[in-house]
Amino acid sequence: MFTRWAESVWLRKFAAPYVHLVFGARQTGKSTLIQRILPPHAVQIDLSVPKVRAQYLNRPDDLITLCRGLRQREGGAWVFVDEAQNVPGLFDAVQHLYDGDKTRWRFILCGSSARKLRQTGANLLPGRSFLHHLFPLTLAERPPDESPVEFDAPPCLPLDWPGGKRPARPFPAADLITRLAFGELPGVVTGLESHRADLLHAYTQLHLEEEMRREAMVKDWPAFVRFLRFAAVESGQMVNYHKISKDVGLSVPTIKSHYQLLADMFLGFRLPAFSGSPRKNLLSTDRFLFFDLGIRHAAAGLRPNSDIVLANPGPLFEQWVGVELWKRLQYLGTGALHYLRTHDGAEVDFIIAREGKFTPIEVKWTENPSLTDARHLLTFLGEHPKQAKHGYIICRCHRPLRLHDKVTALPWFCL
């Protein structure tokens, strides 16, 4: 069982007399974590069950009848609705109950997609709700399989760990390969290594494909499957809509809609280009990253294992770092993640923009970083002397290394 950073936050925030909306991709642990927090008397409605879903689709007011029949309790009677996006009409029923008596019930509405709610204009209870997200495991939530000897207070990025926790010791080198091969979904991580590839393949077949088919009412299903594989293979790269359109056989607007579907189902995110540089030759195209490397491999038609990592580790390592940074920023609720690239090939892999400051980051698959690896960081720092004071190289070195007064190389486990 993992200690999730969100648990302590949700325990505190769920006590507030509001409706709580919890979103995140399937299998990130939302329902498990909510059930750990709920009191024993909580009512649970699972809309992923066809019979239950059909009942509330036909009669959403049944929720009102159910809730009014619950015993009144100090602090309110808890009602947990899982996969709430399947019945948008329930949000109106919840508002009716909430507006009638803010203290009698405590509602938690959980979902794995925002698309249906957005497209139907569902009532997301503005002014009445708190919004929460859950993502695959972060570095701090998933400790190393072994316990190597720790070293004294390793420096880390100026990006607080949610909850004030971060790794305090080196991880075994094999741990990184495992993360790059199988990703960070709790159910996959806890499975036997021999089962992990099959679990990821099943996730792709049963969720990424079938649920997307139902969610988006995709007409040309074979073309969508081609798109999904292409998007997974190209994860981490700049999105070339016209090339994908030609290769997949779909229009550019349809390709853009499919990417939006991935984002709406929390299966990936856009990484926008940095626009604050004085340089005039910046590229402005977004990059797109899958939310988990194990799912990325399976969606690309690959069988996740260490061989596909070792065949070309650099791009996968860069994606893993980007996803880790993105999850941290999402949990912190402040800041944004960008990248910088110019037409002549200069680039900075990631730029954290937070509280008026920039932190440029390069990712290198090396155990021996050098000052040459820092040249683009130094250029960026020179262009932004007020907002950017220090840059970092994330790599596989064994201890933090000060390569320059303004550049530090950090082991990946010191992220």
Phi, psi and omega in degrees: 000131182267147172273110182270135179302323185295338186300312181293325179292315181294321178304319181286315186283328180296340178288343179287142185282065177225168170280137184247120179259124182240121181236154177167161180296160175301146174070017173274352176103017183300304184297319179300315182292318179298318181294332175290333183271327186297146173287161183301331184276002185297142174269132181240130179239115183256104184277004171280346176279121186306317182296317180292317179300316180298320180301310186280337172295319181282326185221073180299336179291350175301332178295321179297314180299315180300312185293322180293338179272356181284148176295135177287134183229153175296129182087354177098153175273130185274135177229119182247119178250114181266145184055048186296337181295344181289340179225081183303332181297339179294334180295324176293321179296319178296319179297319179301316180291316183296316181293333179285325181199104186289343187252350186284329182230153173239113185258135170236116179250120188244141180207159180247011178204139175257357188294307184298322179295319181290317184289328180272358182066034183300151180282107180267020170058052179300137181079356181239356190227153167255143179250131180231152176230153172228138183238172172304168185302141171269171181303318183289331182281341182241094183290166179294154178293334178243178179233080180293170179293130181275156173246168189289125168031069179297139176291158178215176180302151175283058182220099188306143171286133174305131181081001178076012182253145173202160179301142181241012183209157178295150174258153174300147181301323181295336181297323180294316179301318179299317180295319181290332182276317190245354176077199192231018176290131185306316182293332178281317181299322183277349178283161174300144182302326180291344181259347191296319180297320179293322178297318180292321178296317179296320178302314182296314183291317188272331184251300184302319184269299187295316182290324175296323179299317179287320185293316188258357182052050182294128182277312181263085186294315178303322179291324178295319178298321176296318177299314183300317179295317181296316180298322180291315179300321183271005181306133181095345181265165172293138185278121176253092186299321183291321178293316179297319179303316180292316183289325185270332181088031178232158180290160178299315177301324178292320177299316178297321178296322179293321175296322178295326176299316178300318180292319181296331180264012174062029182261359178185174181210153177274140175248103185286153177287145177287132185243005185264013182274147176288348179293146184262351186253036182283143169278145185241005183283138176292152164260159178229130181239135170292152186285348184206134184290324178299316177294322178302313181299312182297319179293333178279359180085015180259150174269112184302127175193174183292335182297320181289335176288309185291340178293327179201074190287331188305305181298325180290320177298318179298317178296318181300316178298316180299317179293320179298315178296318181297316178300316181298315180295322178297317180292321180290332177080007177222149176095167181217158181244133181226175169225163179230133174211141180249165180295336181265011170100355176289142182204154169234124188300314182216144175229118174272122176251113185209129176053041177078006181242152177245136174236105180277143185223130171251147179241124183228132177274071181215151173265350185230073180292151180230173180296333177300325179293345185260006189297319180289328175297315181296322177298314180297316179299322178292330180281342184227062186296334182275320185268335185240114183257335186208145177239163185224144170249120176266123186209198182251022175297158188272337178217157177301141182231131177268101183277338184198161178304334184246007183222129176238135172268128182243139169298150184302331182280000175259011179309000000 
